[in-house]
Amino acid sequence: SSEILRISPNPCNMAAKIQFSISHKDYVVLKIFDISGSEVATIFNREFNPGSYSYIYHATGLANGVYFVSLKIGNNLCKNKKLIILR
């Protein structure tokens, strides 16, 4: 499948561009978790048409450290990627 997840810049200090693409119409949940597994943000929780999407995530409220960006498409956990915040 062509589902992908990209984060740049990474590490980031203020904002990171989160990009993903989906090959078919489906429900997308994009969340950010801290290192302990606590959810810190829900970015998307809705249906998307096929295509490529990008979102600028502003990490202003988060402390320095390691976070995880979780992309779930339909009933499948598609990708988990590390996001490092370093100021």
ZAKOL-511992 format. One line per 4 residues: number of its first residue (from 1); their letters; for each residue x, y, z of C-alpha. Coordinates in steps of 0.001 Angstrom, whole numbers, always signed. Layout:
N
NUM	A	X:Y:Z; ...
END
This chain:
87
1	SSEI	+0:+0:+0; +1118:+3567:-542; +329:+4997:+2902; +3315:+6988:+4090
5	LRIS	+4157:+9349:+6907; +6899:+11983:+6826; +7945:+14567:+9421; +10267:+17491:+8743
9	PNPC	+12300:+19048:+10177; +13018:+16409:+12767; +14274:+17324:+15340; +12171:+20474:+15327
13	NMAA	+12104:+23440:+17671; +8769:+25192:+17038; +6891:+23553:+14181; +7085:+20394:+12104
17	KIQF	+5411:+19572:+8818; +3608:+16236:+9023; +2856:+14743:+5600; +913:+11621:+4776
21	SISH	-743:+10044:+1783; -3515:+7512:+1423; -4370:+5362:-1575; -8124:+5036:-994
25	KDYV	-10906:+6890:+797; -10700:+5969:+4454; -10916:+7194:+8023; -7695:+8803:+9267
29	VLKI	-6661:+9340:+12874; -3441:+11295:+13390; -2306:+11737:+16997; +774:+12708:+18939
33	FDIS	+1865:+10855:+22074; +4602:+11553:+24585; +7272:+9023:+25529; +5073:+7565:+28297
37	GSEV	+2240:+6896:+25841; -30:+9751:+26936; -1871:+11473:+24104; -859:+15125:+23733
41	ATIF	-2752:+16029:+20540; -5301:+14749:+18059; -4626:+16380:+14700; -7104:+14547:+12469
45	NREF	-10000:+12237:+13230; -12099:+12131:+10064; -12531:+10668:+6606; -10103:+11602:+3839
49	NPGS	-10221:+11099:+93; -7211:+9531:-1652; -4280:+11908:-1930; -1396:+13573:-158
53	YSYI	-1899:+15871:+2801; +309:+18048:+4961; -206:+19734:+8294; +2015:+22158:+10188
57	YHAT	+2119:+21061:+13817; +3077:+23842:+16232; +4792:+22267:+19230; +4749:+25436:+21327
61	GLAN	+3098:+23812:+24368; +5362:+20773:+24493; +8571:+20316:+26458; +11796:+19176:+24837
65	GVYF	+11872:+15441:+24325; +10797:+12481:+22253; +7228:+12163:+20993; +5507:+9766:+18630
69	VSLK	+3301:+10671:+15690; +734:+7922:+15131; -1066:+7611:+11794; -3996:+5197:+11762
73	IGNN	-5840:+4539:+8512; -9064:+2585:+8727; -8682:-308:+11153; -4934:-628:+10619
77	LCKN	-2237:+1110:+12606; -178:+2256:+9668; +2780:+4174:+11016; +4402:+5397:+14208
81	KKLI	+7221:+7881:+13760; +9432:+9531:+16317; +9291:+13329:+16597; +12055:+15018:+18578
85	ILR	+11475:+18496:+19995; +14728:+20296:+20712; +14980:+24017:+21408
END
